């Protein structure tokens, strides 16, 4: 009986299928490794992942600490085994640290994965799991500075508003204050009142990152920068005679309280925050160019932030009408900005044009104090050139030495900044702004302040910043 010969085509098909399955398997293993290394934490920490809450069934949530080791949030266990989160500083860190009841916000949400992960000794973890005892979660050490946070809160006082403090060369957020606030220790009892439709205080809103305001004269940083870009060789020749108002057709722009600044060049107009001069600048510039600059400086765009935030908005473009140009050039009109965005632009100027990504988690340690993970400063990119940053820093320095920022002038250190008084509703007082950095020649600290319905930025917001700078330098904080 003749034996049939193997079919070569059949063997090729089997071999192809085998290789295909091996290839699929290798790809799956590769993706699994990639997922664990780069995507696992994000997916696990997603608020829609119901499995994350089950981690708390076997792990006691770790602590959140300030940059000097002081505890900002911890878990206490009762005799009956019940656990509740305790915030030793009450409302002081309410928005930055957040809360873990009724959902999670702030660092409680951002660092949720780390707080519910335990890197205790393997043998100890194994024994605890076999005996039904919970393991201790890892601790998160933040960049937040208790003394600066307290100084910012005290300086803001009973005013509504926000303060954000950041290192320009690292992106570390040292303080984040928003008022009015709430006490996360009593959130459960206060919840219904906090979310009531009759409550107009918006205590749960983190005004530092989510509050949007007209930037007022702090926006003149952008107006001046665009004018300098359009007139690189002649911007120092700009001249304007201010009698307290500027008229363009049927429209009139007034300086703050009708102040007449007299003859002004660009440096003087910036230092004195002369609305008339900047309205005149706006009429000389390309509205589309200012729009492009605004977007380059992250208006209408996502910010490199992990915390929840609102976008800043800028709408003026080519073809804008006169009134829109006049208003936008002085930081009014439809322009809206968050304090954290303002501090980022200021920090980029202080850092030679380079924006560092803001962050609030310094490192993660296990319960024994052994470092598990450290977060390093990361550059986002250039918002402006080094030369432009140097020019703007010089203009901002004159605001303090000769203009509206005199409240932060001191012999102890140098400051560069910009004040602002932003109109937002007829018949109500203006929001007071200050944004700046110190020391002016070698910046270590950037501060942005907004005080709602408080009047003059130079008279109200600048003194708030002064107290923060004073605290920082008197403590000898290592920037």
C-alpha positions in Angstrom: 0.0 0.0 0.0 1.5 3.4 -1.0 1.9 6.0 1.7 0.6 9.5 0.9 3.2 12.2 1.1 2.7 15.1 3.5 1.1 18.1 1.9 3.7 21.0 2.0 1.0 23.6 1.8 -0.7 22.1 4.9 2.6 22.2 6.8 3.1 25.8 5.9 -0.4 26.7 7.1 0.2 25.0 10.5 3.5 26.7 10.8 2.0 30.1 10.0 -0.8 29.6 12.5 1.8 28.5 15.2 3.9 31.6 14.6 0.8 33.8 14.6 -0.3 32.5 18.0 3.2 32.8 19.4 3.3 36.4 18.1 0.0 37.2 19.6 1.1 35.7 22.9 4.3 37.8 22.9 2.4 40.9 22.1 0.0 40.3 25.0 2.9 39.7 27.4 4.5 42.9 26.1 1.4 44.9 26.5 0.8 43.5 30.0 4.2 44.6 31.0 3.7 48.0 29.5 0.3 48.3 31.3 1.8 47.4 34.7 4.7 49.9 34.2 3.0 52.9 32.6 -0.8 52.6 32.7 -1.8 50.4 35.7 -1.6 53.2 38.2 -3.8 55.5 36.1 -6.4 52.9 35.5 -6.5 51.7 39.1 -6.7 55.3 40.4 -9.6 56.2 38.1 -12.6 57.3 40.1 -14.8 55.0 38.0 -12.8 51.9 39.1 -14.9 50.3 41.8 -12.2 47.9 42.7 -10.0 50.6 44.1 -12.3 51.1 47.1 -11.7 47.4 47.9 -8.1 48.1 48.6 -9.3 49.7 51.8 -10.6 46.3 53.0 -7.0 45.1 53.5 -5.0 48.4 53.8 -5.2 51.3 56.2 -5.0 54.4 54.2 -1.6 56.1 54.5 -0.8 59.6 55.7 -0.4 62.8 53.8 2.4 65.0 55.1 3.8 68.5 54.6 7.3 69.0 53.2 8.7 69.0 56.8 6.9 65.8 57.8 4.0 67.4 59.7 0.8 65.3 59.2 -1.9 66.9 57.0 -4.2 63.9 56.9 -4.2 60.5 58.7 -6.5 57.6 59.4 -7.6 56.9 63.0 -9.1 53.4 63.9 -11.7 53.1 66.7 -11.9 50.3 69.2 -14.7 48.7 67.0 -12.3 48.7 64.0 -14.0 51.6 62.3 -11.8 54.0 60.4 -12.2 57.7 59.9 -10.0 60.3 58.2 -8.6 63.1 60.4 -7.3 66.5 59.1 -5.2 68.1 61.9 -5.1 71.5 60.3 -8.9 71.7 59.7 -9.8 74.0 56.9 -6.2 75.3 56.3 -5.4 72.6 53.6 -9.0 71.9 52.7 -8.6 72.4 48.9 -5.1 71.3 48.4 -5.2 68.1 50.5 -8.9 67.7 49.7 -11.2 65.2 51.4 -12.0 61.5 51.2 -15.7 61.6 52.2 -18.4 62.1 49.6 -15.9 61.3 46.9 -12.3 62.4 46.8 -10.7 65.7 45.9 -7.3 67.3 46.0 -4.4 65.1 47.0 -6.7 62.5 48.5 -7.8 61.8 44.9 -4.5 62.5 43.2 -2.5 60.2 45.5 -5.2 57.7 46.1 -3.3 54.8 44.6 -0.2 55.4 46.7 -2.2 55.8 49.9 -3.9 52.5 49.3 -0.7 50.6 48.5 1.5 49.1 51.1 5.2 48.5 50.8 5.7 47.2 54.3 8.2 44.4 54.9 7.1 41.4 52.8 7.1 39.0 55.7 5.1 41.3 57.8 2.6 41.9 55.0 2.2 38.1 54.5 1.6 37.5 58.2 -0.9 40.3 58.4 -2.8 39.0 55.4 -2.9 35.5 56.7 -4.1 36.7 60.1 -6.7 39.1 58.7 -4.9 42.2 59.9 -4.7 45.2 57.6 -1.4 46.5 56.3 -0.4 50.1 56.7 -0.6 52.1 53.5 2.3 54.2 52.1 2.7 57.8 53.1 2.7 60.7 50.7 5.1 63.6 51.4 3.9 66.7 49.6 5.6 69.9 48.5 3.2 71.9 50.7 4.8 74.1 53.4 2.7 74.5 56.5 4.2 77.9 57.5 3.7 79.4 54.1 0.2 78.0 53.9 -0.6 79.5 57.3 1.0 82.9 56.3 -1.0 83.0 53.1 -4.3 82.1 54.9 -3.7 84.7 57.6 -2.8 87.4 55.1 -5.9 86.7 53.1 -7.9 86.9 56.3 -11.7 86.9 55.9 -11.6 88.0 52.3 -12.8 85.7 49.5 -10.1 84.8 47.1 -7.1 82.6 46.5 -3.3 82.5 46.9 -0.9 80.2 45.0 2.8 79.9 45.9 5.3 78.1 43.7 9.0 77.6 43.1 9.7 78.9 39.6 12.7 76.7 38.9 11.1 73.4 40.1 7.3 73.8 39.8 6.8 72.7 43.5 3.6 74.2 44.8 4.3 75.4 48.4 1.0 76.8 49.3 -2.6 76.8 47.8 -5.2 78.7 49.7 -8.8 79.2 48.7 -11.5 81.1 50.7 -14.1 80.7 51.9 -13.2 77.2 52.8 -14.6 74.3 54.8 -13.5 71.8 57.5 -13.0 68.4 56.0 -13.3 66.9 59.5 -17.0 67.8 59.6 -17.7 67.4 55.9 -20.3 64.7 56.5 -22.4 66.8 58.9 -21.9 70.0 56.7 -22.4 68.4 53.3 -26.1 69.2 52.8 -25.5 72.9 53.7 -22.3 73.1 51.5 -24.2 71.8 48.4 -27.4 73.6 49.1 -28.8 75.7 46.2 -29.3 78.6 48.8 -25.6 78.6 49.6 -23.8 81.3 47.5 -20.4 80.9 49.2 -19.1 78.1 47.0 -16.8 76.8 49.7 -16.0 73.5 47.9 -14.6 75.4 44.9 -10.9 75.6 44.8 -10.5 79.2 43.7 -6.8 78.9 43.2 -7.2 76.4 40.4 -10.9 76.5 39.4 -11.8 80.1 40.0 -11.9 82.2 36.8 -11.6 86.0 37.0 -10.9 88.8 34.6 -7.2 89.3 35.0 -7.3 93.1 35.0 -3.9 94.8 34.7 -1.9 91.6 35.3 -2.9 90.8 31.7 -0.8 93.8 30.6 2.2 91.4 30.9 0.8 89.9 27.7 -0.2 93.2 26.0 3.3 94.6 26.6 5.0 91.4 25.4 3.0 91.4 22.2 3.8 95.0 21.5 7.5 94.3 22.1 7.3 91.4 19.7 5.6 93.5 17.0 8.1 96.4 17.6 11.4 94.8 18.6 13.5 97.7 17.7 11.3 100.7 18.5 9.1 99.7 21.5 11.2 101.9 23.8 10.2 104.9 21.6 6.5 104.5 22.6 5.1 107.6 24.3 1.7 108.5 25.6 0.4 111.6 27.5 -2.2 110.5 30.1 -4.8 112.9 31.4 -6.7 110.1 33.1 -8.8 109.0 30.1 -8.3 107.7 26.6 -10.9 108.3 23.9 -11.2 106.3 20.7 -14.3 107.3 18.7 -17.3 107.0 20.9 -15.4 105.0 23.5 -13.6 106.2 26.6 -11.1 104.2 28.8 -10.4 105.6 32.2 -7.3 105.0 34.4 -7.9 103.6 37.9 -9.8 106.3 39.8 -9.1 108.7 36.9 -5.4 109.1 37.8 -3.6 111.3 35.3 -0.1 109.8 34.8 1.3 112.5 32.4 3.9 111.6 29.9 4.6 107.9 29.8 7.0 105.6 28.0 6.2 101.9 28.0 8.2 101.1 31.1 6.4 103.9 33.0 3.0 103.0 31.7 3.6 99.4 32.8 4.8 100.4 36.2 1.9 102.8 36.8 -0.6 100.4 35.1 -1.8 103.2 32.9 -5.0 102.0 31.2 -5.0 104.8 28.6 -1.5 103.9 27.4 -2.3 100.2 27.1 -5.6 100.9 25.3 -3.5 103.0 22.9 -1.1 100.1 22.6 -4.0 97.8 21.8 -5.0 100.0 18.9 -1.5 99.7 17.4 -1.3 95.9 17.6 -2.6 93.0 15.6 -5.6 91.4 17.5 -4.8 88.1 15.9 -1.2 88.4 17.1 -2.3 88.9 20.7 -4.7 85.9 20.3 -1.8 83.8 19.2 0.4 84.9 22.1 -2.4 84.2 24.6 -2.7 80.7 23.3 1.0 80.3 23.3 0.8 81.2 27.0 -1.8 78.5 27.5 -5.1 80.4 27.3 -7.9 78.2 25.8 -5.6 75.2 26.3 -5.1 72.3 28.7 -2.6 73.1 31.5 0.1 70.7 32.6 -1.6 70.1 35.9 -2.8 67.0 37.8 -5.2 68.8 40.1 -8.7 69.7 38.9 -8.7 73.1 37.2 -10.6 75.4 34.9 -9.3 76.6 31.6 -8.5 80.3 31.1 -10.2 81.9 28.1 -9.3 84.5 25.5 -11.7 85.3 22.7 -10.4 88.4 20.8 -9.1 87.7 17.3 -8.5 89.3 14.0 -11.4 91.6 13.0 -12.3 92.6 16.6 -14.2 95.8 17.1 -12.7 98.8 18.8 -14.4 98.4 22.2 -13.3 94.7 22.4 -9.7 95.7 21.6 -9.7 98.5 24.2 -11.1 96.3 26.9 -9.0 93.3 26.1 -5.8 95.2 26.1 -6.2 96.2 29.7 -7.3 92.7 30.9 -11.1 93.3 30.8 -13.6 92.2 28.2 -14.2 88.5 27.9 -10.8 87.4 29.1 -10.9 85.0 32.1 -8.0 83.6 34.0 -7.3 81.3 36.9 -4.8 82.2 39.7 -2.8 79.1 39.0 -2.5 79.9 35.4 -1.3 83.4 36.3 1.3 82.1 38.6 2.6 79.7 35.9 3.1 82.6 33.4 4.9 84.6 36.2 7.0 81.6 37.1 8.0 81.1 33.4 9.2 84.8 33.3 11.1 84.2 36.6 12.7 81.0 35.2 14.1 82.5 31.9 11.0 81.7 29.9 10.8 78.0 30.8 7.7 76.7 32.5 8.2 73.9 35.0 5.2 71.6 35.5 3.5 72.4 38.8 3.3 69.5 41.2 2.4 68.8 44.8 3.7 65.3 45.6 7.4 65.1 46.5 7.8 61.4 47.3 6.2 58.3 48.6 7.5 56.4 51.6 6.4 53.2 53.3 5.3 53.2 57.0 8.9 52.6 58.0 10.0 55.8 56.3 11.8 54.1 53.4 11.5 55.9 50.1 9.4 54.1 47.4 9.1 56.7 44.7 10.4 60.3 44.2 8.9 62.8 41.8 11.4 65.1 40.1 10.9 68.5 38.5 9.9 68.4 34.8 10.1 71.2 32.3 7.0 71.7 30.2 8.6 73.9 27.6 9.3 77.6 26.8 6.4 80.0 27.1 8.7 82.9 25.9 12.4 83.3 25.0 15.1 84.0 27.6 15.5 87.6 26.2 11.7 88.2 26.5 11.7 86.9 30.0 14.5 89.2 31.0 12.7 92.2 29.4 9.4 91.4 31.2 11.2 90.8 34.5 12.8 94.3 34.1 9.4 95.8 33.5 7.9 94.0 36.5 10.8 95.1 38.7 9.9 98.8 37.9 6.3 98.1 39.1 7.7 97.6 42.6 10.5 100.2 42.6 8.6 103.0 40.9 4.9 102.0 40.4 1.8 100.4 41.8 3.6 97.5 43.6 5.3 99.7 46.2 3.6 97.7 49.0 6.1 94.8 48.4 9.1 97.1 48.3 11.6 96.3 51.0 15.3 96.5 51.8 15.4 92.8 52.8 14.9 91.4 49.3 14.0 92.4 45.8 10.6 91.8 44.2 9.3 92.0 40.6 5.6 91.9 40.0 2.4 93.3 38.5 -0.7 94.5 40.2 -4.3 94.5 38.8 -7.7 95.8 39.7 -10.3 93.9 37.6 -13.8 95.1 37.0 -16.4 92.3 36.8 -19.8 93.7 37.5 -21.2 97.3 37.5 -21.7 98.7 40.9 -19.4 96.3 42.7 -15.8 96.8 43.7 -13.0 95.4 41.6 -11.1 92.1 42.3 -7.6 92.9 43.5 -4.6 91.0 41.9 -0.9 90.7 42.5 1.5 88.3 40.8 5.3 88.4 41.2 8.5 86.8 42.3 11.5 87.3 44.6 14.4 87.8 44.7 14.1 89.7 41.4 17.6 88.9 40.3 17.6 85.2 41.3 14.0 84.1 41.8 13.2 81.5 44.4 9.5 82.1 45.0 6.5 83.0 42.8 3.3 84.3 44.4 -0.1 85.1 42.8 -3.0 86.6 44.9 -6.5 87.4 44.0 -8.8 89.1 46.5 -12.5 89.3 45.4 -14.2 92.6 45.5 -11.4 94.2 47.5 -10.4 97.2 45.3 -6.9 98.0 44.4 -4.4 95.3 43.7 -1.5 97.5 44.9 -3.3 98.3 48.1 -4.9 95.0 49.0 -3.4 92.0 47.1 0.3 93.2 47.1 0.4 93.3 51.0 -0.9 89.7 51.0 2.0 88.7 48.8 4.4 90.8 51.0 3.5 88.7 54.1 4.2 85.5 52.2 7.6 86.7 50.9 8.5 88.0 54.4 7.6 84.5 55.9 9.6 82.7 53.3 12.8 84.7 53.6 12.6 85.1 57.4 12.3 81.3 57.7 15.3 80.9 55.4 13.4 78.3 53.3 15.8 76.5 51.0 14.4 77.1 47.5 
